[in-house]
Amino acid sequence: MAPVVLLAGTAKQIERAKETERILSILHQWGIHTLGQLAALSRDDLAARLGMRAVEMWERANGRADRILKLVSPPESFIESFEFENEIETIEPLLFILRRFLQQLATRLNAIYLVAKELRLGITFADKSHYERIFKIPQPTNNEDILFRMLHTHLENFTSKHPIVAIDLEAQPSRSVRQQFGLFETALRDPVQLHETLARLVGLLGADRVGTPVLEETHRPDAFRMEPFAWEFGPSRTGIFARDDEENGPNSTLSLRERGACDSTAVRGCVPLRRFRKRKRATVLLENNRPAHVRAAEVRAGLAVEGTTMRQDGPFPLSGNWWDERAWARVEWDVEIENGLIARCHCDQDGWAIDGIYD
């Protein structure tokens, strides 16, 4: 029904516009070209000759028509800016101005029952360059102290080559958010404190060293990246009591080679590999392109890998990312040393190293 109403309204507007053009054409033929000339005509005579549409035009010309105004509120912007008379090279004047900005923004937001969900800080330097930083507020709030600590924590480690001449601060408003948690979910006791702690760690260690480790989609062993930490619960795929190891099988955490070995009828049990997260450099002697002797420093307290290999399993070549600058390649071997120790080693462009030992 909506398209029909829209077409009917449009047709009515077109017909009204055509009627207005017809009346204006007749008025021009009468020599009526201004509003004053139209207002001087007789209302009754105009209605008798040209109809009610001409009367509406006559009433507008005489100021007798009433029309309801449509109230259109301009978009509200929560932004404060300031240009310094002198160039700023220290943080104290900057923090003073930001504190005043936050007080004004909090007052305006509280007046319309909104909270700040995001802050945008802009700094203009003497060389006309501009710096911008967006702060995501973990729990939207108008608390001046909380918002000021976020800005202060960032500016503590901020450096620039040129003095500051102007600053602006913008707040993105939102309504207060209430979240319904599941039976086994919980909220953070203090999301702001966690955010401040993470911000301080980022300032000390760098953004690439703080966050949640996520495995890369590659066959390269131990390849991962750091993503910003987020307190979120992923949706359960088969119920709240489902476990990944029950869905994917008892060997879901093993590599393809280990899973294949466990599934083989020739192997009665799986031997777990204790990996070394920091590679242990090793010296390997080859005989017929196979490891014949392995020697490495202490890989663990009181445990050294050294001796003649009794058995070798391999080689297992691995490679990836050959299409870009992150190309890598390595060859892995599983070796059993004469003292009964079973280890996994590999060779790449950096030489030989011990990946781990089998328990």
N, C-alpha and C positions, 0 to 999 in steps of 0.2 A: 504494500500500500504506500510505502514511503516514496518510491519513484513517481507514482501517480500524483500524489500531493505536490511534489516538487515540480512536475511538469505543468500542473494546473496553475500553481503560483507563478511560474515563469511566463506562461501564456497570458496571465492577467497583467503582469508587469509590461509585457510587450504591447498589449492592447492599450494600456494606459499611456505608454510613451507615444504611440502613434496618435492617440487622441490629443495629447499635448502639442505635438508637432502640427496637427491640423489647425488647432486653435491659434497657435503662434503665426502660422501662415496667413490666416484670416486677419489677425490683428495687424500684421505688417501691411496687408493690402489696405487696411483702414488708415494707415499712417501712424499706428501705435508702435513705438520702438523703445520706450523707456518705462520704468516702473511708475514714474509720476504720471505719465499719460494714461497708463492703465488704471491707476487709482482714481483718476478724475472722472472715469466713466460711471454711469449709473449701474448699480448692482442689479436692479430688477430688469433693466433693458438687456444687460449682459447675460443674465440667466435665461431670458426669453429667447435670445438669438443663438447663444453658444452652449447652453446647458450648464450643469452643476460643476463640471470640471473647470469651466471658465470662472465660476463663482469662487472656487477654492483658490485659484490664482489671484483673483481680485482681493480676497481676504488676506492673503500673504503679502500682497503689495501694500495694503493699508495697515498691516500689523495687527490684524484681528484673529489670525489663525493660531491655534494652540497645537503644539507638537510635543509629545513626551520624549525627553532626552534619554538616550541609552547610555547608562553609566558603564564606562570602560576603565577599569583600574589599570594604571601602568604597572608593568612588572616591577616587583620589589627587588632591589639590589642591596645587599649588605656588604658594603665595601667602604673602607676608610683609607685615605691616602694623605701623605704629608711630604712636602718638599723642604729640605733643610736649607737654612740661609748659608751655613758654612759646611764644607765637606766633613763627613764623619769618618773617622778611622778607628774608633773604639766601639766596644759592644754596649757600653752603659747607656749612651743616649738612645741607641736603637731599642734596647729593652724597655726604657722608659716610655717611648712612643708606642710600642707594641702593647704594653700594659694598658695604656689609655685607650687604644683601639679596641681591645678586648672588652673593656668596661662598657664602651659605647655600643658595641655589637651585641653584647649580652643583654643590655637594657632594651634594645630594639626587638630582639628575638623574644624575650620574656613578655613583652607587651602584646604579642600576637600568638603566644603559646606555642612557639617553635623552639627547636634546639639545633645546634650546629653539628652537622655530620662530617664536614670537611672544611679545612682551612687552606687558603692559597696565599702564600707569601711571595711578594714581588719586591725586588730590590733593583734600583737603577744606580749605575756607577757613573763616575765623572767622565769616562770615555764613551758614554751613551750606550754601553752594553747593559743587558738586562738579565737578571737571575730570577728564576721562579722555582718554587718548591711547593708541592701539594702534600698536605698532612691528612691522612685518613684517621679519623677518630674512631677507636674501637667501640666505644659506647657513646653515642651522640649525647652531648651535654652542653650547658651554658655556664658551667663552673669556670670562673675566670682563672683560678689557680691551676686547675688541671690543664686548661688550654695554654696558659702561659708556660707551664713546665715543659710542654711539648716543644714550644718554640725555643725556649731557653736551652733545652738539651741539644737541639740541632745547631743553634748558633754558637754553642761553646766550641765546637770543632770546625766552625766555618771560617774560611780564609779567602781573601780576595786580593788581587794585585792593585786595584784602584779604590780610592775612597768612595763613600756612598753619598749620593746627593738626594735621593728620594726613596720612599718606601710606601707600599700599599699592602693591605690585608683584606681578604675577601672571605666571607663565610657562606657556605652552602647550607641553607636551612632544610629541615625535615621535621616531621612529627615524631614524637616519642615512640620508640619501637618496643613492643612487648612480644616476647618469644615464648612459645609453648614447647617445653622439652618432653622427651619421651621418658618412659619409666626408668631406663638405665642411663639417661643423659643428665648432665649437670652443667651449670653455668660457672664461669670463672668467678672467683671470689672478688677479684679486683682487676678487671680488664685493663684499666688505665695504667695501673702499676706494672703489669706485664708489658704493655706497649712501651712504657718509659724505659724499662730494663732492656728490652730488645733494642731500643733506639740508642741507648748508651753503649751496648755491645757492638752495634754497627759502627758507632763512632770510634770505638777503640780498635776493632778488628777488621772492619770493612764489610760492605754489604754481601760480598761473595763468601763470607765465612760464618754468617749467622742465618739461621732459618731451619727448614726441614729438608733433610736429604731425600732426594727422589731418584730412583734408578733410571738411567738413560735407556732408551729403546735401541740397544745395541748389544752385540755379543761380546764386547770388550769386558773382561772381568773387572769388577769393582768400579765400573764407570757410573758416576752419579753427578747430579747437579743440586744446587741449593735453591730452594724456593722460599719466599716469605712465609713465616709461620702464621697459621690460621687455626683458630680453635673451632673446628667444625666436625660434625659427625656425618660420615658418608651413609647413604641409604643401604639398608640391608637387602641382599638380593633374594634370600630364601627364608627370611625370618630373623627374629632377634637372637635366636640361639644358634644360628648357622655359623659354621667355622670354615675358613678357607681350606684348611687341610682336609675337612670332610668332603668338601665339594670337589677338590682337585685330586684327591687321593693321598695316601700316606707319604708319597715321595714328592710332593709338590714343591718343596724347597730345594730339591737337588737339581744339579745340572743335568743336561740331556745325557751326558756320558754316564753320570752316576745313576740316573734313573734307569738307563738301559742295563747297567750292570746289576741293579737290584732286581730287575724284572727277569734277568736271565736265570734259567734253571741250573746253570753251572755254578752260580754263586749263591751260597746259602744265606748269607747275611750281608747287610750293607756296612761298609767301613766309613765312618764320618771323616771328613777332611777338616782339620783345624787350620784355618787360613791365617796368614800373617798379614795384618792390614798395612804394615810397612814392609816393603819387600826386603828380603835378606840377600845381600850380594853373595855370589857363589863363584867358585872356580870349577869348571867342568872339563875333564879330558875326554876327548872323543876317540873312539875306535870303530872304524867302518861307519862313520857318521852316526854313532850311537854313544850315549853317555857310558863311559867305562869307569870313571872315578869322579866323585863329587866331594867338594870340600867347601865348607862355609863356617863362618864364625858362629858363636853361640846364638842359636835362634830362639832359645828360651833358657831360663836360669838352669844351669847344670846340664843342658842338652846341646850337643854340637852335631852337625851333619858332616860326617867325614868318613870316607871309606870307598872300597871298590863296590861297584854295583853288581848285584847278583842277577837281577832281572830288570828288564826295561819294557815299558809299555808305551808305544808311540811310534812315530811322532803324530801329534794332533795339531795341524796348522790352523791358525785363526787369523782373520784379518777383517778390516772394515774401514769405512770412510775413505775409500780410495779416491773418491771424487772431489775431495776438498783438502784443506790444509791440515785437517785432523786425521789424516790417514795413519793407520797403525797395522802392524803385523807381528805375530809371535808364533813360536812353536813350543808346544807343551810336551812334557815327558813325565810319566810316573815311573819312579825307580825304587828298587829295593836294595838297600845297602847291606853289607856283610854283617853289620851288627843287628840286623833285623828291623831297622827303621825303614819305613816306607814314606817317601816324600814326593811331592809334585814340584817340578822345576820348569822353567821356561827360558827361552832365549829370544831376545828382541834386539832392537837397534842399540840398546844400552848395555847389552851383554847378558850374562846368565844371572838368574836369581831364583831363590826358593820361595814358592807360593805358600806352602804349608806342609804339614805332616798328617798322615793318617793315624787315627787313634787305634 
